[in-house]
Amino acid sequence: MHSSHLLLEEPIRMASILEPSKSSFFPALTKIVGTLGPKSRSVETLSGCLKSGMSVARFDFSLGDAEYHQETLDNLKIAVKSTKKLCAVMLDTVGPELQVINKSEKAITLKADGLVTLTPNQDQEASSEVLPINFDGLAKAVKKGDTIFVGQYLFTGSETTSVWLEVDEVKGDDVICLSRNAATLAGALFTLHASQVQIDLPTLTEKDKEVITTWGVQNKIDFLSLSYCRHAEDVRQTREMLKKLGDLSQTQIFAKIENVEGLTHFDEILQEADGIILSRGNLGIDLPPEKVFLFQKAALYKCNMAGKPAVLTRVVDSMTDNLRPTRAEATDVANAVLDGSDAILLGAETLRGLYPVETISIVGKICAEAEKVFNQDLYFKKTVKYVGEPMTHLESIASSAVRAAIKVKASVIICFTSSGRAARLIAKYRPTMPVISVVIPRVKTNQLKWSFSGAFEARQSLIVRGLFPMLADPRHPAESTSATNESVLKVALDHGKQAGVIKSHDRVVVCQKVGDASVVKIIELED
């Protein structure tokens, strides 16, 4: 087979496919976001999740109250201390999510070709004939022939737990629908998604604002995942709100793209947001199935070129109940990595799945295998071409550091940074080796007390592919004499050695500021 037919730089040797996967301290460069819930909140399970490679914990406020999530987070902090693995916190807003309310929690069975009425009258009991919903504007938003999906925790490929409805007629505030398939709905809440229909509800609900200003502020959240983001204005308004909340002015906003409206405004949203989450569960039903892959590739490319993290969801649904992913899912994870994804977000798989730790471990292994054959050379050329000339000072240094590291086959790149920007730029060029970003805390004062910043910057790199943060001792300023830098460098090198990524006689590329100049140097280690 001629190698140009492959995405890879050389044909794959069959022997390398059969080698056992080596797991190291950095199981994969691609990050894993785990959603915490009923099956993943004990200290023991959380320690397992951290050891298997979870670096961001997502708290989904669609399920559970603040007190429940606080208990989970307190357990996570204990697990972080005992495993010595850093973990960032992501708060996921509910947003304008339409829901069917099933107060009795009895399972509801719907027959194919049966009629079912969606009503805003929540006093009614949910049954196979009537489903009460939390939105009274549905009748105005839909018309005969429209598609509505109802299911628990989004929609998987197996449609026995979710139902495909077709609007038959609109009667006052009620919507009468024809059920296209037989399904059993179980639980207290099911999500309702009207396909390609604009829902006139604010992106940040009052409940979301309350959770952010209380739970979010109290826990200094690193990331806010903005559900159902449809316009750049949604991000701007959220940013204005966070700016007024002290520490949260540093919180990064990840826009969650879940419908065609968000896709239509993708470019403007990307400019405003700090990162993007592609919610393929909802998108997969808002878009025709045959378009999903194309949108994924285009969106990931745009995020990569903008140097902003892209997170992909819904990859191994079947692992919610099974120990192994399907062949299609395993391929899907690998393709996400080859397409340029920074992180994989696990939802139901870790939230209520039976095998949270194993799922994280398997996804990490698949990512690591895909990274070995990622065509970095082509990616690098594309990125340099996209950035164009003249390059900014920082961009030029970052791309040079990556090029040097690849040419000398460095085992790691070490980057000193205080804002985290230099390290993120290095990661943007997707080096094939880990980047240890040594975050040097900056001293700040508000006239009353001195404080060090740096913890936010360190944790926020936990969602960027290839970045592994380390918080330096604040007594070593980033830009001072080379003597203090040398001692910080020694700490970073020791960290790399302990982690097993640096061995004697390895080469290491170091990127740092000395005075006004930025320097890239290559070090060859002795014994």
C-alpha positions as CSV (number, residue, x, y, z in Angstrom):
1,M,0.0,0.0,0.0
2,H,1.5,3.4,-0.9
3,S,1.9,5.6,2.1
4,S,0.4,8.7,0.5
5,H,-2.9,6.8,0.6
6,L,-2.8,7.0,4.4
7,L,-3.3,9.8,6.8
8,L,-0.1,8.6,8.4
9,E,3.4,9.5,7.5
10,E,4.4,5.9,6.9
11,P,2.6,2.7,6.5
12,I,1.7,1.1,9.9
13,R,3.9,-1.8,10.7
14,M,1.7,-4.7,11.8
15,A,4.2,-5.5,14.6
16,S,3.6,-2.1,16.2
17,I,-0.1,-2.8,16.2
18,L,0.5,-6.0,18.1
19,E,2.8,-4.4,20.7
20,P,1.1,-4.0,24.1
21,S,0.2,-0.4,24.9
22,K,2.6,1.1,27.4
23,S,0.9,3.2,30.0
24,S,2.9,6.0,31.5
25,F,2.3,8.9,33.8
26,F,0.8,10.7,30.8
27,P,-1.6,8.0,29.6
28,A,-2.5,10.2,26.6
29,L,-2.0,13.8,25.4
30,T,-5.7,14.1,24.8
31,K,-7.6,15.0,28.0
32,I,-10.6,13.4,29.5
33,V,-13.5,15.2,31.1
34,G,-15.6,13.0,33.4
35,T,-19.2,13.9,34.5
36,L,-19.6,13.1,38.2
37,G,-22.8,11.7,39.6
38,P,-24.4,8.7,41.3
39,K,-21.8,6.1,40.1
40,S,-18.8,8.4,40.4
41,R,-18.8,10.3,43.6
42,S,-17.1,8.1,46.3
43,V,-13.5,9.0,47.1
44,E,-12.4,5.5,46.0
45,T,-14.1,5.8,42.6
46,L,-12.9,9.4,42.1
47,S,-9.3,8.3,42.9
48,G,-9.6,5.6,40.3
49,C,-10.9,8.1,37.7
50,L,-8.0,10.5,38.4
51,K,-5.4,7.7,38.2
52,S,-7.0,6.5,34.9
53,G,-6.6,9.9,33.3
54,M,-9.5,12.2,34.2
55,S,-8.2,15.8,34.4
56,V,-11.5,17.8,34.4
57,A,-14.5,17.0,36.5
58,R,-17.9,18.2,35.1
59,F,-20.8,19.0,37.4
60,D,-24.1,18.9,35.5
61,F,-26.8,20.9,37.2
62,S,-29.5,19.3,35.1
63,L,-29.4,16.6,37.8
64,G,-28.9,17.0,41.5
65,D,-28.9,20.1,43.7
66,A,-26.0,22.3,45.0
67,E,-25.7,20.3,48.2
68,Y,-25.4,17.0,46.3
69,H,-22.7,18.4,44.0
70,Q,-20.8,20.0,46.9
71,E,-20.5,16.6,48.6
72,T,-19.1,15.1,45.4
73,L,-16.6,18.0,45.0
74,D,-15.5,17.6,48.6
75,N,-14.8,13.9,47.9
76,L,-12.9,14.9,44.7
77,K,-10.7,17.2,46.7
78,I,-9.8,14.3,49.0
79,A,-9.0,12.1,46.0
80,V,-6.9,14.9,44.4
81,K,-4.8,15.1,47.6
82,S,-4.3,11.4,48.0
83,T,-3.5,10.7,44.3
84,K,-1.5,14.0,43.8
85,K,-3.3,14.4,40.4
86,L,-4.5,17.9,39.6
87,C,-8.1,18.2,38.5
88,A,-10.1,21.2,37.2
89,V,-13.8,21.9,37.9
90,M,-16.4,22.5,35.2
91,L,-19.9,23.7,36.0
92,D,-22.4,22.8,33.3
93,T,-25.5,25.0,33.1
94,V,-29.0,23.6,32.5
95,G,-29.8,26.3,29.9
96,P,-33.1,26.4,28.0
97,E,-33.5,22.7,28.3
98,L,-37.1,21.5,27.6
99,Q,-38.1,18.7,29.9
100,V,-41.0,16.2,30.3
101,I,-42.0,16.0,34.0
102,N,-42.9,12.5,35.3
103,K,-43.7,13.1,39.0
104,S,-44.7,9.5,39.7
105,E,-41.4,8.2,38.1
106,K,-43.3,5.2,36.8
107,A,-42.0,3.9,33.5
108,I,-44.1,5.1,30.5
109,T,-44.5,2.8,27.5
110,L,-45.3,4.3,24.1
111,K,-46.4,2.3,21.1
112,A,-45.4,2.9,17.5
113,D,-48.0,4.9,15.6
114,G,-49.8,5.8,18.8
115,L,-50.9,9.4,19.6
116,V,-49.4,11.3,22.5
117,T,-50.1,14.9,23.7
118,L,-47.4,17.2,25.0
119,T,-49.0,19.7,27.4
120,P,-47.7,22.6,29.5
121,N,-50.2,21.7,32.1
122,Q,-47.9,20.2,34.8
123,D,-50.8,19.2,37.0
124,Q,-51.5,16.3,34.7
125,E,-50.0,12.9,35.4
126,A,-47.5,11.6,32.8
127,S,-48.8,8.6,30.9
128,S,-48.6,6.9,27.5
129,E,-51.3,9.4,26.3
130,V,-50.1,12.7,27.9
131,L,-46.6,14.0,28.6
132,P,-46.5,17.3,30.7
133,I,-43.6,19.7,29.8
134,N,-41.9,22.6,31.5
135,F,-42.4,25.1,28.6
136,D,-45.7,26.8,27.5
137,G,-44.4,28.1,24.2
138,L,-44.0,24.8,22.3
139,A,-47.4,25.1,20.5
140,K,-46.3,28.4,19.1
141,A,-42.8,27.1,18.0
142,V,-43.8,23.9,16.1
143,K,-46.0,23.1,13.2
144,K,-47.5,19.9,11.7
145,G,-44.7,17.6,10.4
146,D,-42.0,18.8,12.8
147,T,-39.8,16.3,14.6
148,I,-39.6,16.1,18.4
149,F,-37.4,13.7,20.3
150,V,-38.0,12.7,23.9
151,G,-35.6,10.6,26.0
152,Q,-33.7,10.3,29.2
153,Y,-30.3,12.0,29.3
154,L,-30.2,12.8,25.6
155,F,-30.4,10.3,22.8
156,T,-28.3,7.3,21.9
157,G,-28.3,5.2,18.8
158,S,-30.4,2.6,20.4
159,E,-33.9,4.1,20.3
160,T,-35.7,1.9,22.9
161,T,-35.2,4.5,25.6
162,S,-36.1,7.6,23.6
163,V,-39.0,8.3,21.3
164,W,-39.2,10.0,17.9
165,L,-42.4,12.0,17.6
166,E,-43.9,13.7,14.6
167,V,-46.2,16.7,15.2
168,D,-49.7,15.8,14.0
169,E,-51.6,18.9,15.1
170,V,-51.4,21.9,17.4
171,K,-54.4,22.4,19.7
172,G,-54.4,25.5,21.8
173,D,-51.2,25.1,24.1
174,D,-51.1,21.4,23.5
175,V,-49.1,19.6,20.8
176,I,-50.5,16.2,19.6
177,C,-47.9,13.9,18.1
178,L,-47.6,10.6,16.4
179,S,-45.0,8.2,17.9
180,R,-42.7,6.9,15.2
181,N,-41.2,4.1,17.3
182,A,-42.0,2.0,20.4
183,A,-40.1,3.1,23.5
184,T,-40.1,2.9,27.3
185,L,-39.3,6.1,29.1
186,A,-38.0,5.6,32.7
187,G,-37.2,8.1,35.4
188,A,-38.4,11.5,36.7
189,L,-37.2,13.8,33.9
190,F,-36.7,13.3,30.2
191,T,-35.1,15.8,27.8
192,L,-37.3,17.1,25.0
193,H,-35.7,18.3,21.8
194,A,-37.6,19.9,19.0
195,S,-35.5,19.4,15.9
196,Q,-34.4,22.6,14.0
197,V,-37.0,24.7,15.9
198,Q,-36.0,28.0,17.6
199,I,-36.9,28.0,21.3
200,D,-37.4,31.5,22.7
201,L,-35.8,31.1,26.1
202,P,-32.7,32.8,27.6
203,T,-29.5,30.8,27.4
204,L,-28.7,31.5,31.1
205,T,-31.8,30.8,33.2
206,E,-32.5,32.3,36.6
207,K,-31.6,29.0,38.2
208,D,-28.3,28.9,36.3
209,K,-27.4,32.4,37.5
210,E,-28.2,31.4,41.1
211,V,-26.0,28.3,40.9
212,I,-23.1,30.3,39.4
213,T,-23.3,33.1,42.0
214,T,-23.5,30.7,44.9
215,W,-21.9,27.3,44.2
216,G,-19.7,28.6,41.4
217,V,-18.2,31.4,43.4
218,Q,-17.8,29.3,46.5
219,N,-15.8,26.7,44.6
220,K,-13.9,29.1,42.2
221,I,-14.9,27.1,39.2
222,D,-12.3,26.8,36.4
223,F,-14.7,26.4,33.5
224,L,-18.3,27.3,32.8
225,S,-19.9,25.1,30.2
226,L,-22.6,27.3,28.6
227,S,-25.4,24.9,27.4
228,Y,-27.4,25.6,24.3
229,C,-25.1,28.5,23.3
230,R,-26.7,29.9,20.1
231,H,-25.2,33.4,19.7
232,A,-21.9,35.2,20.5
233,E,-24.0,37.6,22.6
234,D,-24.8,34.6,24.9
235,V,-21.1,34.4,25.7
236,R,-20.6,38.2,26.1
237,Q,-23.5,38.4,28.6
238,T,-22.2,35.5,30.6
239,R,-18.7,37.1,30.6
240,E,-20.1,40.4,31.9
241,M,-21.8,38.5,34.7
242,L,-18.6,36.6,35.7
243,K,-16.5,39.8,35.7
244,K,-18.6,41.0,38.6
245,L,-18.0,37.9,40.6
246,G,-14.5,38.3,42.0
247,D,-12.4,35.2,41.3
248,L,-14.8,34.1,38.6
249,S,-13.5,36.8,36.3
250,Q,-10.8,34.2,35.5
251,T,-13.2,31.4,34.8
252,Q,-13.1,30.3,31.2
253,I,-16.3,30.0,29.2
254,F,-16.8,27.0,27.0
255,A,-19.7,27.4,24.5
256,K,-21.6,24.2,24.2
257,I,-22.9,23.9,20.6
258,E,-26.0,21.7,20.6
259,N,-28.2,22.8,17.7
260,V,-28.3,24.2,14.2
261,E,-28.7,27.8,15.6
262,G,-25.4,27.4,17.4
263,L,-23.8,26.0,14.3
264,T,-25.0,28.9,12.1
265,H,-23.3,31.4,14.4
266,F,-20.2,29.1,15.1
267,D,-17.5,31.6,13.9
268,E,-18.7,34.5,16.0
269,I,-19.2,32.2,19.1
270,L,-15.7,30.8,18.7
271,Q,-14.2,34.4,18.7
272,E,-15.9,35.2,22.0
273,A,-15.6,31.9,23.8
274,D,-12.5,30.4,25.5
275,G,-13.2,27.0,24.1
276,I,-16.0,24.9,22.4
277,I,-17.9,21.8,23.5
278,L,-19.5,20.0,20.5
279,S,-22.5,18.3,22.0
280,R,-23.0,15.5,19.5
281,G,-25.9,14.0,21.3
282,N,-28.2,16.9,20.6
283,L,-26.5,17.9,17.4
284,G,-26.9,14.4,16.0
285,I,-30.7,14.8,16.1
286,D,-30.8,18.4,15.0
287,L,-28.6,17.6,12.0
288,P,-29.3,14.8,9.5
289,P,-27.0,11.9,10.6
290,E,-25.0,12.0,7.4
291,K,-23.9,15.6,8.1
292,V,-22.6,15.1,11.6
293,F,-19.0,14.0,10.7
294,L,-18.5,16.9,8.3
295,F,-19.6,19.5,10.9
296,Q,-17.3,17.8,13.5
297,K,-14.2,18.1,11.2
298,A,-15.0,21.7,10.2
299,A,-15.6,22.8,13.8
300,L,-12.5,21.1,15.2
301,Y,-10.3,22.6,12.4
302,K,-11.6,26.1,13.3
303,C,-10.9,25.6,17.0
304,N,-7.4,24.3,16.3
305,M,-6.5,27.2,14.1
306,A,-7.8,29.7,16.6
307,G,-5.8,27.9,19.3
308,K,-8.8,27.3,21.5
309,P,-9.6,23.9,23.1
310,A,-12.3,21.7,21.4
311,V,-14.1,19.1,23.5
312,L,-16.1,16.3,21.9
313,T,-19.0,14.4,23.6
314,R,-20.9,11.2,23.2
315,V,-18.2,8.8,22.1
316,V,-18.7,5.5,24.0
317,D,-22.4,5.4,25.0
318,S,-22.4,1.6,25.1
319,M,-19.9,1.6,27.9
320,T,-22.7,2.9,30.2
321,D,-23.7,-0.7,30.6
322,N,-20.7,-2.6,29.0
323,L,-17.1,-3.1,29.8
324,R,-16.0,-2.7,26.2
325,P,-16.9,-0.1,23.6
326,T,-18.2,-1.2,20.2
327,R,-15.8,-1.2,17.3
328,A,-17.5,1.9,15.8
329,E,-17.1,3.7,19.1
330,A,-13.4,2.8,19.4
331,T,-12.9,4.1,15.9
332,D,-14.9,7.2,16.7
333,V,-12.6,8.1,19.6
334,A,-9.5,7.6,17.5
335,N,-11.0,9.8,14.7
336,A,-11.7,12.6,17.2
337,V,-8.0,12.6,18.1
338,L,-7.0,12.5,14.4
339,D,-9.4,15.4,13.7
340,G,-7.7,17.5,16.3
341,S,-9.9,17.2,19.4
342,D,-8.3,18.5,22.7
343,A,-10.5,16.5,25.1
344,I,-13.2,13.8,25.2
345,L,-16.1,14.5,27.5
346,L,-17.8,11.5,29.1
347,G,-21.4,12.0,30.2
348,A,-23.7,9.1,31.1
349,E,-20.7,6.8,30.9
350,T,-19.2,8.1,34.1
351,L,-22.3,9.8,35.6
352,R,-24.5,6.7,35.9
353,G,-22.5,4.1,34.0
354,L,-21.4,0.9,35.6
355,Y,-17.8,1.2,34.7
356,P,-16.6,4.9,35.1
357,V,-12.9,4.0,35.8
358,E,-12.6,1.4,33.1
359,T,-14.3,3.8,30.6
360,I,-11.7,6.6,31.3
361,S,-8.9,4.1,31.0
362,I,-10.0,2.6,27.7
363,V,-10.7,6.0,26.1
364,G,-7.2,7.1,27.2
365,K,-5.6,4.1,25.6
366,I,-7.4,4.6,22.3
367,C,-6.4,8.3,22.3
368,A,-2.8,7.4,23.0
369,E,-2.7,4.9,20.0
370,A,-4.3,7.5,17.7
371,E,-1.7,10.2,18.8
372,K,1.1,7.9,17.7
373,V,-0.1,8.1,14.1
374,F,-1.3,11.8,14.2
375,N,0.2,13.5,11.2
376,Q,1.9,16.3,13.1
377,D,4.0,17.3,10.1
378,L,1.0,18.1,8.0
379,Y,-0.8,19.7,10.9
380,F,2.2,22.0,11.7
381,K,2.4,23.2,8.1
382,K,-1.3,23.9,8.0
383,T,-1.2,25.9,11.2
384,V,1.8,28.0,10.1
385,K,0.2,28.7,6.8
386,Y,-3.1,29.7,8.5
387,V,-1.3,32.0,10.9
388,G,0.5,33.7,8.0
389,E,3.2,36.4,8.2
390,P,4.3,38.4,9.9
391,M,3.9,36.2,12.9
392,T,3.6,37.7,16.4
393,H,6.6,37.4,18.6
394,L,5.0,34.8,20.8
395,E,3.6,32.7,17.9
396,S,7.0,32.6,16.3
397,I,8.7,31.5,19.5
398,A,6.0,28.8,20.2
399,S,6.2,27.3,16.7
400,S,10.0,27.4,16.8
401,A,10.0,25.5,20.1
402,V,7.8,22.8,18.7
403,R,9.8,22.5,15.4
404,A,13.1,22.3,17.4
405,A,11.6,19.6,19.8
406,I,10.5,17.5,16.8
407,K,13.8,17.9,14.9
408,V,16.0,16.9,17.9
409,K,13.4,14.3,19.1
410,A,13.1,15.9,22.5
411,S,11.2,13.9,25.1
412,V,9.4,16.9,26.5
413,I,9.0,20.6,26.1
414,I,9.2,22.7,29.3
415,C,7.6,26.1,29.1
416,F,7.7,28.8,31.8
417,T,4.6,30.9,31.8
418,S,2.6,33.1,34.2
419,S,-0.6,33.7,32.2
420,G,-0.6,30.2,30.6
421,R,-0.7,31.8,27.1
422,A,2.8,30.8,25.9
423,A,2.1,27.2,26.9
424,R,-1.3,27.2,25.1
425,L,0.4,28.5,22.0
426,I,3.0,25.7,22.1
427,A,0.2,23.2,22.5
428,K,-1.6,24.8,19.5
429,Y,1.1,23.4,17.2
430,R,0.4,19.9,18.6
431,P,3.8,18.7,19.5
432,T,4.1,14.9,19.6
433,M,5.7,15.1,23.1
434,P,4.1,16.3,26.4
435,V,4.5,20.0,27.3
436,I,5.1,20.7,31.0
437,S,3.9,24.1,31.6
438,V,5.5,25.6,34.7
439,V,3.1,28.2,35.9
440,I,4.9,30.9,37.8
441,P,2.5,32.6,40.2
442,R,2.2,36.4,40.0
443,V,1.8,38.5,43.1
444,K,-1.3,40.6,43.1
445,T,-2.5,43.1,45.7
446,N,-5.8,44.8,46.3
447,Q,-4.1,47.3,48.8
448,L,-5.3,45.2,51.7
449,K,-3.7,41.8,51.2
450,W,-1.2,40.1,48.8
451,S,-2.2,37.1,46.9
452,F,-0.7,34.8,44.3
453,S,-2.4,34.0,41.0
454,G,-1.5,30.9,39.1
455,A,-3.8,28.1,40.3
456,F,-6.5,29.0,37.8
457,E,-3.9,29.2,34.9
458,A,-2.5,25.8,35.9
459,R,-5.8,24.0,36.2
460,Q,-7.2,25.6,33.0
461,S,-4.4,23.9,31.0
462,L,-5.8,20.5,32.1
463,I,-8.3,20.6,29.2
464,V,-5.7,21.4,26.5
465,R,-4.2,18.5,24.5
466,G,-0.6,17.8,25.5
467,L,-0.3,20.4,28.3
468,F,0.6,19.2,31.8
469,P,0.8,22.0,34.4
470,M,3.0,22.4,37.4
471,L,2.7,25.2,39.8
472,A,6.1,26.7,40.7
473,D,7.2,28.1,44.0
474,P,6.0,31.8,44.1
475,R,9.4,32.8,45.4
476,H,10.9,32.2,42.0
477,P,9.7,35.0,39.7
478,A,9.4,34.0,36.0
479,E,11.5,36.7,34.5
480,S,14.3,37.3,36.9
481,T,17.9,36.1,36.9
482,S,18.8,32.9,35.2
483,A,19.9,31.6,38.6
484,T,16.3,31.3,40.0
485,N,15.1,30.0,36.6
486,E,17.7,27.3,36.8
487,S,16.4,26.1,40.2
488,V,12.8,26.1,38.8
489,L,14.0,24.2,35.7
490,K,15.6,21.6,38.0
491,V,12.3,21.1,39.8
492,A,10.5,20.7,36.4
493,L,13.1,18.2,35.1
494,D,12.9,16.2,38.3
495,H,9.1,16.1,38.0
496,G,9.5,14.8,34.4
497,K,12.0,12.2,35.5
498,Q,9.7,11.0,38.3
499,A,6.9,10.8,35.9
500,G,8.9,8.6,33.6
501,V,8.9,11.0,30.5
502,I,12.5,12.1,30.9
503,K,15.4,9.7,31.0
504,S,19.2,10.3,31.2
505,H,20.7,11.5,27.8
506,D,17.3,12.8,26.7
507,R,17.0,16.1,25.0
508,V,14.6,18.7,26.4
509,V,13.4,21.9,24.8
510,V,12.9,24.8,27.2
511,C,11.0,28.0,26.4
512,Q,11.3,30.9,28.8
513,K,11.5,34.7,29.1
514,V,14.7,36.3,30.2
515,G,14.3,40.0,30.7
516,D,12.5,41.3,27.6
517,A,13.6,38.4,25.4
518,S,11.9,35.0,24.8
519,V,14.4,32.2,24.6
520,V,14.1,28.6,23.2
521,K,17.0,26.4,24.2
522,I,17.8,22.7,23.8
523,I,19.3,20.9,26.8
524,E,20.9,17.5,26.6
525,L,20.7,15.7,29.9
526,E,23.6,13.9,31.5
527,D,23.0,10.9,33.7
